[in-house]
Amino acid sequence: GLTRVIRREYRRGELVSEYETFINRKGEEFPVPSDYSVAAYNCGRILLQKNGLSGYMTPCGKFICEPIYSYARPFFEGLAVVGEKDGKKGMIDRDGNFVIPMIFDEITDCSGGVICLYDETCGWQIVNKTAPVPTEENDGAVEESAE
């Protein structure tokens, strides 16, 4: 895990530099890449923004998603809502893979394994993050698995 900190350097009581960084458990500094701003840090993923676009990075400095999304929220329960300029939203996992396609008008953050999805034609739908997401292809059908 990382701890988000602001480093300030003073000379003779005057602030001469200030930057945002992270400190790992060993006390080592993990600097934010230049020209990026930190929007959030949650679930082991850093939400970075640059030129109005958002992406996600691991605490080791590896991008899981370059800043390509015009809309992005922090991770909750291992999932994050992302969106494009057209307003459509989807949801990605901590590796950047889509778990909900970018076809919805609104998606809530995952809470207790539950996600609420909205699109203008079908209205609100409630899904569990372990269940298949209803789409036009599967007509919202959920397959039951035998245990």
C-alpha positions in Angstrom: 0.0 0.0 0.0 0.9 3.6 -0.5 0.3 6.7 1.6 -0.4 9.9 -0.3 1.7 12.9 0.9 2.5 16.5 -0.1 6.2 17.3 0.1 7.1 20.9 0.8 10.5 22.4 1.0 11.1 25.7 2.9 14.1 28.0 2.9 14.2 30.7 5.5 10.5 30.2 6.2 9.5 30.5 2.5 8.0 27.7 0.5 10.3 27.0 -2.4 8.8 23.8 -3.8 5.8 21.6 -3.4 4.9 18.3 -5.0 2.6 15.4 -4.5 4.0 11.9 -4.0 3.4 8.5 -2.4 5.4 6.7 0.3 5.4 2.9 0.4 5.6 0.7 3.5 9.4 0.7 3.3 9.4 4.5 3.4 10.5 4.8 -0.2 9.1 7.6 -2.3 7.0 6.8 -5.4 6.7 10.1 -7.4 3.7 10.9 -9.5 4.7 11.0 -13.2 5.3 14.5 -14.4 2.4 16.4 -16.0 -0.1 14.1 -14.3 -2.4 15.0 -11.4 -3.7 12.5 -8.8 -7.5 12.4 -8.6 -7.7 9.4 -6.2 -6.0 6.4 -4.7 -8.1 3.4 -3.7 -7.9 -0.4 -3.9 -4.2 -0.2 -4.8 -4.8 1.9 -8.0 -3.9 5.5 -8.6 -6.4 7.5 -10.7 -4.3 10.0 -12.7 -5.4 12.8 -15.0 -3.7 14.5 -17.8 -5.1 16.9 -20.4 -8.6 16.2 -19.3 -8.3 12.4 -19.6 -8.0 9.8 -16.9 -6.1 6.6 -16.5 -5.0 4.2 -13.7 -1.6 3.2 -12.4 -0.4 0.5 -10.0 1.7 1.5 -6.9 4.7 0.0 -8.8 4.4 2.7 -11.6 2.8 0.5 -14.3 -0.2 1.9 -16.2 -3.1 -0.5 -16.3 -5.0 2.1 -18.5 -3.3 5.1 -20.1 -5.2 8.3 -19.7 -7.9 7.6 -22.4 -11.1 8.0 -20.5 -13.0 11.3 -20.4 -14.8 10.1 -17.2 -13.3 7.9 -14.5 -14.0 7.2 -10.8 -11.9 5.5 -8.1 -12.0 1.8 -7.6 -14.5 0.3 -5.1 -14.5 -3.4 -4.3 -12.0 -3.9 -7.2 -14.1 -2.2 -9.9 -14.1 1.3 -11.3 -16.6 3.2 -13.6 -15.1 4.7 -16.7 -16.7 6.6 -19.6 -16.3 8.2 -23.0 -17.2 11.7 -24.3 -20.5 10.3 -25.6 -21.6 9.8 -22.0 -21.7 6.0 -22.1 -20.1 4.3 -19.2 -18.7 0.8 -18.4 -16.8 -0.8 -15.6 -13.2 -2.2 -15.4 -11.4 -4.5 -13.0 -8.1 -3.8 -11.4 -6.2 -5.1 -14.4 -8.1 -2.7 -16.8 -10.3 -5.4 -18.3 -13.9 -4.5 -19.0 -16.4 -6.4 -16.8 -19.3 -4.2 -17.8 -19.4 -3.0 -21.4 -19.4 0.7 -22.1 -23.1 0.9 -23.1 -24.8 2.3 -20.0 -25.9 5.9 -19.2 -25.1 5.6 -15.5 -23.4 3.0 -13.3 -23.1 3.2 -9.5 -20.0 2.3 -7.6 -19.9 -1.3 -6.4 -21.2 -1.6 -2.9 -21.6 -4.9 -1.1 -21.1 -6.6 -4.4 -24.1 -4.8 -5.9 -24.0 -2.5 -9.0 -26.9 -0.5 -10.4 -26.9 0.1 -14.1 -29.1 2.5 -16.1 -29.8 3.0 -19.7 -32.6 5.0 -21.3 -34.3 2.1 -23.0 -34.4 -0.4 -20.1 -34.2 1.8 -17.1 -32.4 0.7 -13.9 -31.1 -2.8 -13.4 -29.5 -4.2 -10.3 -26.7 -6.8 -10.7 -24.4 -8.7 -8.4 -20.8 -8.4 -9.5 -20.5 -12.1 -9.7 -23.5 -12.5 -12.0 -23.5 -11.9 -15.8 -24.3 -8.3 -16.8 -27.6 -8.1 -18.8 -27.0 -7.0 -22.4 -28.9 -7.0 -25.6 -27.1 -10.2 -26.6 -28.2 -12.3 -23.6 -31.5 -10.4 -23.2 -30.8 -10.1 -19.5 -31.0 -13.9 -19.1 -29.0 -15.3 -16.2 -27.7 -18.8 -16.5 -27.8 -20.9 -13.3 -24.8 -23.0 -12.6 -25.0 -26.3 -10.8 -22.7 -26.7 -7.8 
